[in-house]
Amino acid sequence: MSHEATSKLDIHQILSILPHRYPLVMVDRVTEIVPLKHARGHKCVAYNEPWFQGHFPTRPIMPGVLILEALAQLGGILAYASEPFDATNKLMFFLGIDKAKFRRPVEPGDRLDLLVELVHHRSNVWKLKGEGTVEGKLCAEAELLASVVDRPA
C-alpha cells in the first residue's frame, strides 16, 4: 500500500490483520486508510452483543473500554497499512491510554464511527489520537500508545 493510497477493508480483510475474534472484533469495516496519516472505520452496535446482558439490562450502553478497544484495533490496522508486518508472527499490544474522555453513550442501533490519526511513530511504537462519534456527535476520545511485538512461539 503506498503512502498516498486510500483503501477500504471489509470484515474478511480486517480478520486477516487483527488477531481478535468474536466477540471482541470491534471494527466491522474500514472506510478509509491513508498510511502514516489516518484511518476511518465503523462498528455497527447491535443489541445481541454479549456485554449488553449486564451493561446495563435496563439501559444498554456500550462499555467505554470497548470503544477504546475499537479505536486501538483501528490503530493496529493503520499501523499494518503503514508498515505491513506478518500478522501470523506479530501482534500489536496496547501500551497506554491518555486523555480518555467519554462524552455520550453509545447504544444498540448506533453506528460508531471511528477515526485514528497518527501522532508519532518511531521504530515499533505508535502514538495515535482516536475519536468515536455517532451521527457526527463525539462519544469518546483518547490518545493511544501501542507497539508491534513478536508473537510468542
Rosetta constraint file for C-alpha pairs under 8 A:
AtomPair CA 1 CA 5 HARMONIC 6.31 0.50
AtomPair CA 1 CA 35 HARMONIC 7.66 0.50
AtomPair CA 1 CA 81 HARMONIC 6.49 0.50
AtomPair CA 1 CA 82 HARMONIC 7.47 0.50
AtomPair CA 2 CA 35 HARMONIC 7.25 0.50
AtomPair CA 3 CA 34 HARMONIC 6.52 0.50
AtomPair CA 3 CA 35 HARMONIC 4.96 0.50
AtomPair CA 3 CA 36 HARMONIC 6.74 0.50
AtomPair CA 3 CA 82 HARMONIC 7.01 0.50
AtomPair CA 4 CA 34 HARMONIC 6.20 0.50
AtomPair CA 4 CA 35 HARMONIC 6.94 0.50
AtomPair CA 5 CA 33 HARMONIC 7.37 0.50
AtomPair CA 5 CA 34 HARMONIC 5.85 0.50
AtomPair CA 5 CA 35 HARMONIC 7.10 0.50
AtomPair CA 6 CA 32 HARMONIC 5.75 0.50
AtomPair CA 6 CA 33 HARMONIC 4.98 0.50
AtomPair CA 6 CA 34 HARMONIC 5.06 0.50
AtomPair CA 6 CA 35 HARMONIC 7.78 0.50
AtomPair CA 7 CA 31 HARMONIC 7.13 0.50
AtomPair CA 7 CA 32 HARMONIC 5.30 0.50
AtomPair CA 7 CA 33 HARMONIC 5.15 0.50
AtomPair CA 7 CA 34 HARMONIC 7.30 0.50
AtomPair CA 8 CA 29 HARMONIC 7.72 0.50
AtomPair CA 8 CA 30 HARMONIC 5.35 0.50
AtomPair CA 8 CA 31 HARMONIC 4.76 0.50
AtomPair CA 8 CA 32 HARMONIC 5.32 0.50
AtomPair CA 8 CA 33 HARMONIC 6.79 0.50
AtomPair CA 9 CA 13 HARMONIC 5.68 0.50
AtomPair CA 9 CA 14 HARMONIC 6.35 0.50
AtomPair CA 9 CA 29 HARMONIC 6.01 0.50
AtomPair CA 9 CA 30 HARMONIC 4.89 0.50
AtomPair CA 9 CA 31 HARMONIC 6.69 0.50
AtomPair CA 10 CA 14 HARMONIC 6.24 0.50
AtomPair CA 10 CA 28 HARMONIC 7.22 0.50
AtomPair CA 10 CA 29 HARMONIC 5.17 0.50
AtomPair CA 10 CA 30 HARMONIC 6.57 0.50
AtomPair CA 11 CA 15 HARMONIC 6.08 0.50
AtomPair CA 11 CA 27 HARMONIC 7.88 0.50
AtomPair CA 11 CA 28 HARMONIC 5.69 0.50
AtomPair CA 11 CA 29 HARMONIC 5.91 0.50
AtomPair CA 12 CA 16 HARMONIC 6.44 0.50
AtomPair CA 13 CA 17 HARMONIC 6.70 0.50
AtomPair CA 14 CA 18 HARMONIC 6.09 0.50
AtomPair CA 14 CA 27 HARMONIC 7.69 0.50
AtomPair CA 14 CA 28 HARMONIC 7.87 0.50
AtomPair CA 14 CA 29 HARMONIC 7.51 0.50
AtomPair CA 14 CA 30 HARMONIC 7.89 0.50
AtomPair CA 14 CA 77 HARMONIC 7.58 0.50
AtomPair CA 15 CA 19 HARMONIC 6.99 0.50
AtomPair CA 15 CA 20 HARMONIC 7.36 0.50
AtomPair CA 15 CA 21 HARMONIC 7.63 0.50
AtomPair CA 16 CA 87 HARMONIC 7.53 0.50
AtomPair CA 17 CA 77 HARMONIC 6.81 0.50
AtomPair CA 17 CA 80 HARMONIC 7.44 0.50
AtomPair CA 17 CA 87 HARMONIC 5.78 0.50
AtomPair CA 18 CA 73 HARMONIC 7.32 0.50
AtomPair CA 18 CA 76 HARMONIC 7.50 0.50
AtomPair CA 18 CA 77 HARMONIC 7.35 0.50
AtomPair CA 18 CA 87 HARMONIC 7.36 0.50
AtomPair CA 19 CA 87 HARMONIC 7.67 0.50
AtomPair CA 19 CA 91 HARMONIC 7.37 0.50
AtomPair CA 20 CA 24 HARMONIC 5.96 0.50
AtomPair CA 20 CA 25 HARMONIC 5.43 0.50
AtomPair CA 21 CA 25 HARMONIC 5.36 0.50
AtomPair CA 23 CA 49 HARMONIC 7.57 0.50
AtomPair CA 23 CA 50 HARMONIC 7.44 0.50
AtomPair CA 25 CA 70 HARMONIC 7.83 0.50
AtomPair CA 26 CA 43 HARMONIC 6.12 0.50
AtomPair CA 26 CA 66 HARMONIC 7.55 0.50
AtomPair CA 26 CA 67 HARMONIC 7.99 0.50
AtomPair CA 26 CA 69 HARMONIC 6.99 0.50
AtomPair CA 26 CA 70 HARMONIC 4.72 0.50
AtomPair CA 26 CA 73 HARMONIC 7.04 0.50
AtomPair CA 27 CA 41 HARMONIC 6.87 0.50
AtomPair CA 27 CA 42 HARMONIC 5.84 0.50
AtomPair CA 27 CA 43 HARMONIC 5.05 0.50
AtomPair CA 27 CA 70 HARMONIC 6.00 0.50
AtomPair CA 27 CA 73 HARMONIC 6.98 0.50
AtomPair CA 27 CA 74 HARMONIC 6.81 0.50
AtomPair CA 28 CA 41 HARMONIC 7.52 0.50
AtomPair CA 28 CA 42 HARMONIC 5.96 0.50
AtomPair CA 28 CA 43 HARMONIC 5.02 0.50
AtomPair CA 28 CA 44 HARMONIC 6.77 0.50
AtomPair CA 29 CA 41 HARMONIC 5.41 0.50
AtomPair CA 29 CA 42 HARMONIC 5.63 0.50
AtomPair CA 29 CA 43 HARMONIC 7.02 0.50
AtomPair CA 30 CA 39 HARMONIC 7.39 0.50
AtomPair CA 30 CA 40 HARMONIC 5.88 0.50
AtomPair CA 30 CA 41 HARMONIC 3.96 0.50
AtomPair CA 30 CA 42 HARMONIC 6.62 0.50
AtomPair CA 30 CA 74 HARMONIC 7.90 0.50
AtomPair CA 31 CA 39 HARMONIC 7.72 0.50
AtomPair CA 31 CA 40 HARMONIC 5.54 0.50
AtomPair CA 31 CA 41 HARMONIC 4.96 0.50
AtomPair CA 31 CA 42 HARMONIC 7.74 0.50
AtomPair CA 32 CA 39 HARMONIC 5.47 0.50
AtomPair CA 32 CA 40 HARMONIC 5.04 0.50
AtomPair CA 32 CA 41 HARMONIC 6.81 0.50
AtomPair CA 33 CA 37 HARMONIC 7.96 0.50
AtomPair CA 33 CA 38 HARMONIC 6.02 0.50
AtomPair CA 33 CA 39 HARMONIC 4.31 0.50
AtomPair CA 33 CA 40 HARMONIC 6.49 0.50
AtomPair CA 33 CA 78 HARMONIC 6.74 0.50
AtomPair CA 33 CA 81 HARMONIC 7.48 0.50
AtomPair CA 34 CA 38 HARMONIC 5.37 0.50
AtomPair CA 34 CA 39 HARMONIC 6.23 0.50
AtomPair CA 34 CA 78 HARMONIC 7.92 0.50
AtomPair CA 35 CA 39 HARMONIC 7.80 0.50
AtomPair CA 35 CA 78 HARMONIC 6.40 0.50
AtomPair CA 35 CA 79 HARMONIC 7.66 0.50
AtomPair CA 35 CA 81 HARMONIC 5.71 0.50
AtomPair CA 35 CA 82 HARMONIC 4.35 0.50
AtomPair CA 36 CA 78 HARMONIC 7.38 0.50
AtomPair CA 36 CA 79 HARMONIC 7.53 0.50
AtomPair CA 36 CA 82 HARMONIC 5.29 0.50
AtomPair CA 36 CA 118 HARMONIC 6.31 0.50
AtomPair CA 37 CA 117 HARMONIC 5.84 0.50
AtomPair CA 37 CA 118 HARMONIC 5.32 0.50
AtomPair CA 38 CA 78 HARMONIC 6.82 0.50
AtomPair CA 38 CA 115 HARMONIC 7.17 0.50
AtomPair CA 38 CA 116 HARMONIC 5.53 0.50
AtomPair CA 38 CA 117 HARMONIC 4.23 0.50
AtomPair CA 38 CA 118 HARMONIC 5.95 0.50
AtomPair CA 39 CA 74 HARMONIC 6.98 0.50
AtomPair CA 39 CA 75 HARMONIC 7.51 0.50
AtomPair CA 39 CA 78 HARMONIC 5.92 0.50
AtomPair CA 39 CA 115 HARMONIC 5.81 0.50
AtomPair CA 39 CA 116 HARMONIC 5.47 0.50
AtomPair CA 39 CA 117 HARMONIC 6.67 0.50
AtomPair CA 40 CA 74 HARMONIC 7.64 0.50
AtomPair CA 40 CA 113 HARMONIC 7.44 0.50
AtomPair CA 40 CA 114 HARMONIC 5.53 0.50
AtomPair CA 40 CA 115 HARMONIC 4.58 0.50
AtomPair CA 40 CA 116 HARMONIC 6.67 0.50
AtomPair CA 41 CA 74 HARMONIC 7.29 0.50
AtomPair CA 41 CA 113 HARMONIC 6.02 0.50
AtomPair CA 41 CA 114 HARMONIC 5.12 0.50
AtomPair CA 41 CA 115 HARMONIC 6.67 0.50
AtomPair CA 42 CA 111 HARMONIC 6.55 0.50
AtomPair CA 42 CA 112 HARMONIC 5.41 0.50
AtomPair CA 42 CA 113 HARMONIC 4.41 0.50
AtomPair CA 42 CA 114 HARMONIC 5.32 0.50
AtomPair CA 43 CA 70 HARMONIC 7.75 0.50
AtomPair CA 43 CA 111 HARMONIC 5.82 0.50
AtomPair CA 43 CA 112 HARMONIC 5.11 0.50
AtomPair CA 43 CA 113 HARMONIC 6.64 0.50
AtomPair CA 43 CA 114 HARMONIC 7.70 0.50
AtomPair CA 44 CA 109 HARMONIC 7.18 0.50
AtomPair CA 44 CA 110 HARMONIC 6.35 0.50
AtomPair CA 44 CA 111 HARMONIC 4.57 0.50
AtomPair CA 44 CA 112 HARMONIC 6.25 0.50
AtomPair CA 45 CA 49 HARMONIC 7.77 0.50
AtomPair CA 45 CA 62 HARMONIC 7.93 0.50
AtomPair CA 45 CA 106 HARMONIC 8.00 0.50
AtomPair CA 45 CA 107 HARMONIC 6.94 0.50
AtomPair CA 45 CA 108 HARMONIC 5.11 0.50
AtomPair CA 45 CA 109 HARMONIC 5.59 0.50
AtomPair CA 45 CA 110 HARMONIC 5.48 0.50
AtomPair CA 45 CA 111 HARMONIC 5.98 0.50
AtomPair CA 45 CA 112 HARMONIC 6.99 0.50
AtomPair CA 46 CA 108 HARMONIC 4.84 0.50
AtomPair CA 46 CA 109 HARMONIC 5.69 0.50
AtomPair CA 46 CA 110 HARMONIC 7.75 0.50
AtomPair CA 47 CA 52 HARMONIC 6.59 0.50
AtomPair CA 47 CA 60 HARMONIC 7.81 0.50
AtomPair CA 47 CA 108 HARMONIC 4.87 0.50
AtomPair CA 47 CA 109 HARMONIC 7.18 0.50
AtomPair CA 48 CA 52 HARMONIC 7.21 0.50
AtomPair CA 51 CA 55 HARMONIC 5.89 0.50
AtomPair CA 51 CA 62 HARMONIC 7.59 0.50
AtomPair CA 51 CA 63 HARMONIC 7.88 0.50
AtomPair CA 52 CA 56 HARMONIC 6.02 0.50
AtomPair CA 52 CA 57 HARMONIC 6.59 0.50
AtomPair CA 52 CA 60 HARMONIC 5.42 0.50
AtomPair CA 52 CA 61 HARMONIC 6.88 0.50
AtomPair CA 52 CA 62 HARMONIC 7.22 0.50
AtomPair CA 53 CA 57 HARMONIC 5.56 0.50
AtomPair CA 53 CA 60 HARMONIC 7.83 0.50
AtomPair CA 55 CA 59 HARMONIC 7.51 0.50
AtomPair CA 55 CA 60 HARMONIC 5.64 0.50
AtomPair CA 55 CA 61 HARMONIC 6.22 0.50
AtomPair CA 55 CA 62 HARMONIC 7.27 0.50
AtomPair CA 55 CA 63 HARMONIC 7.09 0.50
AtomPair CA 56 CA 60 HARMONIC 4.63 0.50
AtomPair CA 56 CA 61 HARMONIC 6.55 0.50
AtomPair CA 60 CA 107 HARMONIC 6.30 0.50
AtomPair CA 60 CA 108 HARMONIC 7.08 0.50
AtomPair CA 61 CA 105 HARMONIC 6.10 0.50
AtomPair CA 61 CA 106 HARMONIC 5.57 0.50
AtomPair CA 61 CA 107 HARMONIC 4.73 0.50
AtomPair CA 61 CA 108 HARMONIC 7.06 0.50
AtomPair CA 62 CA 66 HARMONIC 6.97 0.50
AtomPair CA 62 CA 67 HARMONIC 7.30 0.50
AtomPair CA 62 CA 105 HARMONIC 7.09 0.50
AtomPair CA 62 CA 106 HARMONIC 5.40 0.50
AtomPair CA 62 CA 107 HARMONIC 6.03 0.50
AtomPair CA 62 CA 108 HARMONIC 7.72 0.50
AtomPair CA 63 CA 67 HARMONIC 6.76 0.50
AtomPair CA 64 CA 68 HARMONIC 6.42 0.50
AtomPair CA 64 CA 102 HARMONIC 7.04 0.50
AtomPair CA 64 CA 140 HARMONIC 7.68 0.50
AtomPair CA 65 CA 69 HARMONIC 6.13 0.50
AtomPair CA 66 CA 70 HARMONIC 6.12 0.50
AtomPair CA 67 CA 71 HARMONIC 6.46 0.50
AtomPair CA 67 CA 132 HARMONIC 7.18 0.50
AtomPair CA 67 CA 140 HARMONIC 7.30 0.50
AtomPair CA 68 CA 72 HARMONIC 6.17 0.50
AtomPair CA 68 CA 140 HARMONIC 7.83 0.50
AtomPair CA 68 CA 141 HARMONIC 7.97 0.50
AtomPair CA 68 CA 142 HARMONIC 7.51 0.50
AtomPair CA 69 CA 73 HARMONIC 6.10 0.50
AtomPair CA 70 CA 74 HARMONIC 6.28 0.50
AtomPair CA 70 CA 114 HARMONIC 7.64 0.50
AtomPair CA 71 CA 75 HARMONIC 6.13 0.50
AtomPair CA 71 CA 114 HARMONIC 6.40 0.50
AtomPair CA 71 CA 115 HARMONIC 7.20 0.50
AtomPair CA 71 CA 116 HARMONIC 6.63 0.50
AtomPair CA 71 CA 130 HARMONIC 5.97 0.50
AtomPair CA 71 CA 131 HARMONIC 7.31 0.50
AtomPair CA 71 CA 132 HARMONIC 7.48 0.50
AtomPair CA 72 CA 76 HARMONIC 6.26 0.50
AtomPair CA 72 CA 94 HARMONIC 7.32 0.50
AtomPair CA 72 CA 144 HARMONIC 6.94 0.50
AtomPair CA 73 CA 77 HARMONIC 6.41 0.50
AtomPair CA 74 CA 78 HARMONIC 6.26 0.50
AtomPair CA 74 CA 114 HARMONIC 7.66 0.50
AtomPair CA 74 CA 115 HARMONIC 7.82 0.50
AtomPair CA 74 CA 116 HARMONIC 6.87 0.50
AtomPair CA 75 CA 79 HARMONIC 6.19 0.50
AtomPair CA 75 CA 116 HARMONIC 6.08 0.50
AtomPair CA 75 CA 128 HARMONIC 7.00 0.50
AtomPair CA 76 CA 80 HARMONIC 6.17 0.50
AtomPair CA 76 CA 92 HARMONIC 6.17 0.50
AtomPair CA 77 CA 81 HARMONIC 6.12 0.50
AtomPair CA 78 CA 82 HARMONIC 6.02 0.50
AtomPair CA 79 CA 83 HARMONIC 6.00 0.50
AtomPair CA 79 CA 84 HARMONIC 7.34 0.50
AtomPair CA 79 CA 126 HARMONIC 7.52 0.50
AtomPair CA 80 CA 84 HARMONIC 4.48 0.50
AtomPair CA 80 CA 85 HARMONIC 6.14 0.50
AtomPair CA 85 CA 90 HARMONIC 6.84 0.50
AtomPair CA 86 CA 90 HARMONIC 5.97 0.50
AtomPair CA 87 CA 91 HARMONIC 6.54 0.50
AtomPair CA 88 CA 151 HARMONIC 7.86 0.50
AtomPair CA 89 CA 150 HARMONIC 6.00 0.50
AtomPair CA 89 CA 151 HARMONIC 5.32 0.50
AtomPair CA 90 CA 148 HARMONIC 6.49 0.50
AtomPair CA 90 CA 149 HARMONIC 5.51 0.50
AtomPair CA 90 CA 150 HARMONIC 4.54 0.50
AtomPair CA 90 CA 151 HARMONIC 5.05 0.50
AtomPair CA 91 CA 148 HARMONIC 5.56 0.50
AtomPair CA 91 CA 149 HARMONIC 5.40 0.50
AtomPair CA 91 CA 150 HARMONIC 6.27 0.50
AtomPair CA 91 CA 151 HARMONIC 5.96 0.50
AtomPair CA 92 CA 146 HARMONIC 6.48 0.50
AtomPair CA 92 CA 147 HARMONIC 5.39 0.50
AtomPair CA 92 CA 148 HARMONIC 4.27 0.50
AtomPair CA 92 CA 149 HARMONIC 6.12 0.50
AtomPair CA 93 CA 146 HARMONIC 5.46 0.50
AtomPair CA 93 CA 147 HARMONIC 5.32 0.50
AtomPair CA 93 CA 148 HARMONIC 6.32 0.50
AtomPair CA 93 CA 149 HARMONIC 7.06 0.50
AtomPair CA 94 CA 144 HARMONIC 7.58 0.50
AtomPair CA 94 CA 145 HARMONIC 6.17 0.50
AtomPair CA 94 CA 146 HARMONIC 4.41 0.50
AtomPair CA 94 CA 147 HARMONIC 6.63 0.50
AtomPair CA 95 CA 144 HARMONIC 7.71 0.50
AtomPair CA 95 CA 145 HARMONIC 5.17 0.50
AtomPair CA 95 CA 146 HARMONIC 4.85 0.50
AtomPair CA 95 CA 147 HARMONIC 6.76 0.50
AtomPair CA 96 CA 144 HARMONIC 5.90 0.50
AtomPair CA 96 CA 145 HARMONIC 4.94 0.50
AtomPair CA 96 CA 146 HARMONIC 6.92 0.50
AtomPair CA 97 CA 142 HARMONIC 6.68 0.50
AtomPair CA 97 CA 143 HARMONIC 5.72 0.50
AtomPair CA 97 CA 144 HARMONIC 4.78 0.50
AtomPair CA 97 CA 145 HARMONIC 6.33 0.50
AtomPair CA 98 CA 142 HARMONIC 5.98 0.50
AtomPair CA 98 CA 143 HARMONIC 5.03 0.50
AtomPair CA 98 CA 144 HARMONIC 6.50 0.50
AtomPair CA 99 CA 141 HARMONIC 7.58 0.50
AtomPair CA 99 CA 142 HARMONIC 5.20 0.50
AtomPair CA 99 CA 143 HARMONIC 6.05 0.50
AtomPair CA 100 CA 140 HARMONIC 7.25 0.50
AtomPair CA 100 CA 141 HARMONIC 5.60 0.50
AtomPair CA 100 CA 142 HARMONIC 4.12 0.50
AtomPair CA 100 CA 143 HARMONIC 6.84 0.50
AtomPair CA 101 CA 140 HARMONIC 5.57 0.50
AtomPair CA 101 CA 141 HARMONIC 5.44 0.50
AtomPair CA 101 CA 142 HARMONIC 6.47 0.50
AtomPair CA 102 CA 139 HARMONIC 5.74 0.50
AtomPair CA 102 CA 140 HARMONIC 4.37 0.50
AtomPair CA 102 CA 141 HARMONIC 6.71 0.50
AtomPair CA 103 CA 138 HARMONIC 6.37 0.50
AtomPair CA 103 CA 139 HARMONIC 4.68 0.50
AtomPair CA 103 CA 140 HARMONIC 5.70 0.50
AtomPair CA 104 CA 138 HARMONIC 7.18 0.50
AtomPair CA 104 CA 139 HARMONIC 4.67 0.50
AtomPair CA 104 CA 140 HARMONIC 7.33 0.50
AtomPair CA 105 CA 139 HARMONIC 6.41 0.50
AtomPair CA 106 CA 110 HARMONIC 6.55 0.50
AtomPair CA 106 CA 112 HARMONIC 7.33 0.50
AtomPair CA 106 CA 134 HARMONIC 7.45 0.50
AtomPair CA 106 CA 139 HARMONIC 7.03 0.50
AtomPair CA 110 CA 134 HARMONIC 6.59 0.50
AtomPair CA 111 CA 134 HARMONIC 6.11 0.50
AtomPair CA 111 CA 135 HARMONIC 7.76 0.50
AtomPair CA 112 CA 132 HARMONIC 6.22 0.50
AtomPair CA 112 CA 133 HARMONIC 5.75 0.50
AtomPair CA 112 CA 134 HARMONIC 5.22 0.50
AtomPair CA 113 CA 132 HARMONIC 5.54 0.50
AtomPair CA 113 CA 133 HARMONIC 5.11 0.50
AtomPair CA 113 CA 134 HARMONIC 6.05 0.50
AtomPair CA 114 CA 130 HARMONIC 7.34 0.50
AtomPair CA 114 CA 131 HARMONIC 5.93 0.50
AtomPair CA 114 CA 132 HARMONIC 4.72 0.50
AtomPair CA 114 CA 133 HARMONIC 6.63 0.50
AtomPair CA 115 CA 130 HARMONIC 5.55 0.50
AtomPair CA 115 CA 131 HARMONIC 5.30 0.50
AtomPair CA 115 CA 132 HARMONIC 6.55 0.50
AtomPair CA 116 CA 128 HARMONIC 6.21 0.50
AtomPair CA 116 CA 129 HARMONIC 5.52 0.50
AtomPair CA 116 CA 130 HARMONIC 4.28 0.50
AtomPair CA 116 CA 131 HARMONIC 6.57 0.50
AtomPair CA 117 CA 128 HARMONIC 5.47 0.50
AtomPair CA 117 CA 129 HARMONIC 5.22 0.50
AtomPair CA 117 CA 130 HARMONIC 6.41 0.50
AtomPair CA 118 CA 126 HARMONIC 7.47 0.50
AtomPair CA 118 CA 127 HARMONIC 6.30 0.50
AtomPair CA 118 CA 128 HARMONIC 4.66 0.50
AtomPair CA 118 CA 129 HARMONIC 6.56 0.50
AtomPair CA 119 CA 126 HARMONIC 7.88 0.50
AtomPair CA 119 CA 127 HARMONIC 5.41 0.50
AtomPair CA 119 CA 128 HARMONIC 5.09 0.50
AtomPair CA 119 CA 129 HARMONIC 6.46 0.50
AtomPair CA 120 CA 126 HARMONIC 6.10 0.50
AtomPair CA 120 CA 127 HARMONIC 5.03 0.50
AtomPair CA 120 CA 128 HARMONIC 6.98 0.50
AtomPair CA 121 CA 125 HARMONIC 5.84 0.50
AtomPair CA 121 CA 126 HARMONIC 4.65 0.50
AtomPair CA 121 CA 127 HARMONIC 6.20 0.50
AtomPair CA 122 CA 126 HARMONIC 6.77 0.50
AtomPair CA 124 CA 147 HARMONIC 5.39 0.50
AtomPair CA 124 CA 148 HARMONIC 5.31 0.50
AtomPair CA 124 CA 149 HARMONIC 7.55 0.50
AtomPair CA 125 CA 145 HARMONIC 7.21 0.50
AtomPair CA 125 CA 146 HARMONIC 5.77 0.50
AtomPair CA 125 CA 147 HARMONIC 4.42 0.50
AtomPair CA 125 CA 148 HARMONIC 6.76 0.50
AtomPair CA 126 CA 145 HARMONIC 5.74 0.50
AtomPair CA 126 CA 146 HARMONIC 5.25 0.50
AtomPair CA 126 CA 147 HARMONIC 6.08 0.50
AtomPair CA 127 CA 143 HARMONIC 7.11 0.50
AtomPair CA 127 CA 144 HARMONIC 5.70 0.50
AtomPair CA 127 CA 145 HARMONIC 4.59 0.50
AtomPair CA 127 CA 146 HARMONIC 6.60 0.50
AtomPair CA 128 CA 143 HARMONIC 5.65 0.50
AtomPair CA 128 CA 144 HARMONIC 5.09 0.50
AtomPair CA 128 CA 145 HARMONIC 6.44 0.50
AtomPair CA 129 CA 141 HARMONIC 7.59 0.50
AtomPair CA 129 CA 142 HARMONIC 5.97 0.50
AtomPair CA 129 CA 143 HARMONIC 4.46 0.50
AtomPair CA 129 CA 144 HARMONIC 6.20 0.50
AtomPair CA 130 CA 141 HARMONIC 5.53 0.50
AtomPair CA 130 CA 142 HARMONIC 5.42 0.50
AtomPair CA 130 CA 143 HARMONIC 6.15 0.50
AtomPair CA 130 CA 144 HARMONIC 7.27 0.50
AtomPair CA 131 CA 138 HARMONIC 7.14 0.50
AtomPair CA 131 CA 139 HARMONIC 7.63 0.50
AtomPair CA 131 CA 140 HARMONIC 5.74 0.50
AtomPair CA 131 CA 141 HARMONIC 4.37 0.50
AtomPair CA 131 CA 142 HARMONIC 6.75 0.50
AtomPair CA 132 CA 138 HARMONIC 6.15 0.50
AtomPair CA 132 CA 139 HARMONIC 5.55 0.50
AtomPair CA 132 CA 140 HARMONIC 5.10 0.50
AtomPair CA 132 CA 141 HARMONIC 6.31 0.50
AtomPair CA 133 CA 137 HARMONIC 5.14 0.50
AtomPair CA 133 CA 138 HARMONIC 4.42 0.50
AtomPair CA 133 CA 139 HARMONIC 5.09 0.50
AtomPair CA 133 CA 140 HARMONIC 6.99 0.50
AtomPair CA 134 CA 138 HARMONIC 6.73 0.50
AtomPair CA 134 CA 139 HARMONIC 6.80 0.50
